[in-house]
Structures are given as C-alpha cells and as structure tokens.
C-alpha cells in the first residue's frame, strides 16, 4: 500500500464515528489482504527457487566429461570437417562440368535484360 493510503486509513480509524468493533474489523480485513499478498508472492518465489534447485541438481548429477570423451568428440568434429571439405570439392568439380551451359545461361540472361529494357522504353 502507498503511504497516502495508509494515512487515509489511519484518519478513518480515528474518526469519532468508528466504534472499536469497526476498527477491529478494518484491521482484520487489512491483515487478511496482506496474508493473501504474501502467500501469492511466497508461492511464486518458492516455485522459482525449486525450479532453479532442480536444474542445478540435474547439472550436478550428470557425470563430468572426461579427457578421453573430449578427445573423441574433437576427433569426430575433425572427421566431419574433412568430410564436408571433400564434399565441397566434389561439388565444385561437378559444377565445373556444368560450365559448358554457363555460356548459354549468361546469353539468356542478357537477352532477358534487353527485353525488359525495351519493354520499359516502349511504356514511356
């Protein structure tokens, strides 16, 4: 609650119209509201911390990676890099065979560009 709200509540409780029963009822309502707010916050914080704890426990329960496992993974990566490199070389060699058609493809693109330019000039 804000400071002004607290001040207003205090002023209301001090008014001569309030009986002790009304003041007690107002205090009980305020306590009930505060309990609900605290319960909500505590539940949320509890769940967040529980999740964090479970995540940490899972991480700690996993066996650590040994040096041998690390070496095996590095060797696997090296092998995969070599495979990719050889595949790229093979692909470049195969694409060089298609270079015979490259001349015709470039001529076709030039003709298409000229056609587009002519269409634009006719529209003007």
C-alpha positions in Angstrom: 0.0 0.0 0.0 1.1 3.5 -0.6 1.9 6.0 2.2 -1.1 8.1 1.4 -3.5 5.1 1.5 -2.1 4.2 5.0 -2.6 7.8 6.1 -6.2 7.9 4.9 -6.9 4.6 6.7 -5.4 5.9 9.9 -7.5 9.0 9.7 -10.7 7.0 9.1 -10.0 4.8 12.0 -9.5 7.8 14.3 -12.9 9.4 13.3 -15.3 9.6 16.2 -17.9 7.6 14.2 -15.9 4.5 14.3 -16.5 2.0 17.0 -13.9 -0.3 18.4 -15.6 -3.2 16.5 -15.4 -1.3 13.2 -11.7 -0.6 13.8 -11.1 -4.2 14.6 -13.0 -5.3 11.5 -10.9 -3.0 9.3 -7.7 -4.3 10.8 -8.7 -7.9 10.3 -9.5 -7.1 6.6 -6.1 -5.5 6.2 -4.4 -8.5 7.8 -6.3 -10.9 5.5 -5.4 -8.9 2.4 -1.7 -8.8 3.5 -1.7 -12.6 4.1 -3.1 -13.2 0.6 -0.5 -11.0 -1.0 2.3 -12.6 1.0 1.0 -16.1 0.2 0.9 -15.4 -3.6 4.5 -13.9 -3.5 5.9 -16.7 -1.4 4.3 -19.4 -3.7 5.8 -17.8 -6.8 9.2 -17.3 -5.2 9.1 -20.9 -3.9 8.3 -22.3 -7.3 11.1 -20.3 -9.0 13.7 -21.4 -6.4 12.5 -25.0 -6.6 13.0 -25.0 -10.4 16.4 -23.5 -10.0 17.4 -26.1 -7.4 16.1 -29.0 -9.6 18.1 -27.6 -12.6 21.2 -27.3 -10.5 20.8 -30.9 -9.1 20.4 -32.2 -12.7 23.6 -30.5 -13.7 25.5 -31.8 -10.7 24.1 -35.4 -11.2 25.4 -35.6 -14.8 28.8 -37.3 -14.9 31.7 -34.9 -15.8 33.1 -35.2 -19.3 36.5 -37.0 -19.2 39.5 -36.1 -21.2 39.0 -39.2 -23.4 35.5 -38.3 -24.2 36.6 -34.8 -25.1 39.3 -36.1 -27.4 36.8 -38.5 -29.1 34.4 -35.6 -29.7 37.2 -33.4 -31.2 38.3 -36.3 -33.5 34.7 -36.7 -34.6 34.5 -33.0 -35.4 37.7 -33.2 -37.3 36.5 -36.1 -39.4 33.2 -34.3 -40.1 35.1 -31.2 -41.2 37.2 -33.3 -43.6 34.0 -35.0 -45.0 32.4 -31.6 -45.6 35.5 -30.3 -47.3 35.7 -33.3 -49.6 32.0 -32.9 -50.4 32.5 -29.3 -51.3 35.4 -30.1 -53.5 33.4 -32.8 -55.3 30.5 -30.3 -55.7 32.8 -27.7 -57.2 34.2 -30.3 -59.7 30.7 -31.3 -60.7 29.7 -27.7 -61.1 32.7 -27.1 -63.4 31.1 -29.7 -65.8 28.1 -27.5 -65.9 30.2 -24.6 -67.1 29.5 -25.7 -70.7 26.0 -24.5 -70.1 27.1 -21.3 -68.3 27.7 -19.5 -71.6 24.2 -20.2 -72.8 22.8 -19.2 -69.4 24.6 -15.9 -69.5 23.4 -15.2 -73.0 19.8 -16.0 -72.0 20.1 -13.6 -69.0 21.4 -10.8 -71.3 18.6 -11.3 -73.7 16.1 -11.2 -70.9 17.6 -7.9 -69.6 17.5 -6.4 -73.1 13.8 -7.4 -73.5 13.0 -5.8 -70.1 14.8 -2.6 -71.2 12.9 -2.5 -74.5 9.5 -3.0 -72.7 10.3 -0.1 -70.3 11.3 2.2 -73.2 8.0 1.3 -75.0 6.0 2.1 -71.9 7.5 5.6 -71.7 
